[in-house]
């Protein structure tokens, strides 16, 4: 069974800005450790300030692979001014726009994990379009509109290697439980319906799927 994160990793996770609860974080780490055994990079879409990246980086360090994290660092829809998930501390006062990249870098530095992470700064579909290597793990946690969630799935799911894991966050089957929309739930259903993925586990709003075939 995969090892749980060390206390210092859990402390760094809980101290970092972000929204992922501990039980989902532990499930994410467990999945990343499992996928790391394939010897392929672990990738997440949606870095924000690096809370979940800490767990992926820890798993990547144990496996001797790299954790890759994709984000434009201007914030997703629900993080903009006027929304409940907006944090004024993430706004760059010079340009007047969100910029979570400096906070993310500080998060990794404080956790001692900088050397295990490659930050890919840009729009997810643009980076996915030029990516051509297999991945052992893809964590979809970017924008929550249908446009963005679908683009993240279509861009990155095909790169999950046979036996690798696709993890989708904020999957809410019931509309009354959602907080930003049900686009991740629709992506989850699409992945299951493709015949390429089978479900491994569900923890809160986190779904872990294993690639078992082609057909994405």
N, C-alpha and C positions, 0 to 999 in steps of 0.2 A: 504494500500500500504506500502511495507517495507520502513523503514526510511533510508535516505541517511546517509553515514558515517559522523561523527562529523568532524569539521575542523581540529582538531589535528590528526585524523586518515588519512584524505586526505593529510595533510602535510607530515606525515610519509611515506605514499605511494609514493608521488612524490619525496621525498628525497632519497628513497631506490634505489639501483642498480637494473636494470631490464629493460624490454622491453615493458611491457603492457601499452598501452595508457589509458588515463583517462576514456574515454567513455566505453571501454571494462571493465575496473576495476569497474566502477559503476554498470555495468550490472552483473558482477561476484558477487559483494557484494549483489545486489538485489536478485539474485538467491540463494545465501548462506543463507540470512536471511529467505527467503521463505522455503528453505529446512530445516532450523534449527527448524522449527515448528514441525517437526516429532519427535524431541527429540533424534535424532541419531547423531553420529559423522559426521563431514564434513572432507573429505579427498582430498588432491591434490597430483598429481604425477608430480614432477618437481618443486623443491623448489627454485633452484638457490640461490639468496641472500635474498629472503623473501619478495619481493615487493608484490606479490599477497597474500602471507601468511598473511600479515597485515590485509587485507580485510576479509579473511576467519576467522581469529582469532577474529576480531571485531564482526562478525556475530555469531560466536560460543559463545562468551562472552554474547551476548544479549540473546541467546537461552539457556544458561546454559549447553552447551555441549562442547566437545573438538574438536579442529581443528588438524587434522593429516596431516603431510606432508612428502612425500617419495622422497628421492634423495640420490645418492651415493656421490654427491658433488664434483665429478671430472670433471663436465662439459659435455654437450652434444656435438655432432659432430661439430656443427657450432660455438661452443665457444672455440675450440682448437686453438693453435697458428697458425697463417697464415690465419685464417678466419676473416670475417668482424666483427663477434660478440665476438671476443676474447678480454678480459680485462686483461692486464698484472698484474694488482693489485690483481687479484684473484689467482695468482700462488704462491704456497708455495716454497720459495727459498731453503729450505733444501732438499726437495724431487724432486723439479723441475716439479711438477704436479699441476694442478688446485686444489684448496681446498676452496670452497665457504662456508663451514660450519662456520668458525669464523665470516665472514661478516654477514651471516644469523643470528647468535646469537646476534651480535651487533644490527642488524636491529630490532629484536624483543625487545631487552632491551630498546632501544631508544623509541620504540612505547609503552612501558609499557604493553606488551602482552605476556610475556614469560609464565606465568602460565596457559594460555589458549591453548597452543600448545604442541603437542607431535611430536618430530622430529624422524622419522624412517629413519635411515641412512643405506643404502644398495641398492642393485639392485631391481628395482620394481618387476620383476617377482618372485624373491626369497621371497620377503616379502609377495606378494599376495598369494603365494603358501601355506603359513602358516596362512593366515588370515581367520577367520571363523565367523565374526560378520557382521550383516547388517549395511549399511551406508545410511545416508540420502542424501548424496551428494558426487559425485566423479568428480573432475576436472582433465582432462587429458591434461597435458602440459609438457610432458617429451621429450624424443628423437624424432626426426622428420623423421627417416628412417622408412620404412615399417615394418622392423623387430621390432623396439622398440615401435612404435605407436600401432602396432597390439598386441604386448605382453601386453602393458598397458591396452588396451581395454579388451582383453581376461582375464586378471588377475583380473581386478577391476570392470568392468561393471556388472558381475553377482552378486556382493555384494550390488548393489543399491537396496534399498527396494522399494516395490510397492508405487508409488506416489513420490518417491525420484527423484533427478535430476542428470543427466549426462551432464557435461559441457565439451566441446571440444574447445581447442584454436588453432589458426593458421589454420583455415579452409579456403582454397583459391580454389574456384571452377574453376578459370581460371588460366592456367599455367603461363601466363604473369604476374600475380599478386603475385605469390609465392615468398618466399625468402629462404626457406630451403627444398622445396619439398612438394608434395601434399599428403603425407601419412596421415596427420590428416583429410583431406577431404575424403579420402577413408574409414577411420574409421567412420567418420560421416555418410557416405552413408551406410556402413555396419550396423550401429546401427539402422538407419531408416528402412533398409530392413529386419531387424530381426523380426519386428513386436512387439518388446518389448518396443520401445521408440517412442514417438511422439514429434515433435518440438514445443517448447514454444516460443522461441525468437531468433533473430539474431542481433548482434551488432558488426559491423566491421567483424573481423575474429572469433568472439566468438559465439558458438552455444549452446543453452540451450535446453536439451531434458528431457522429463519426462518419467519415467518408468510406463508403463500402462499395461504391460503383461509379459508373460514368453517367452522363445524361444531364449535366447541369445546363 
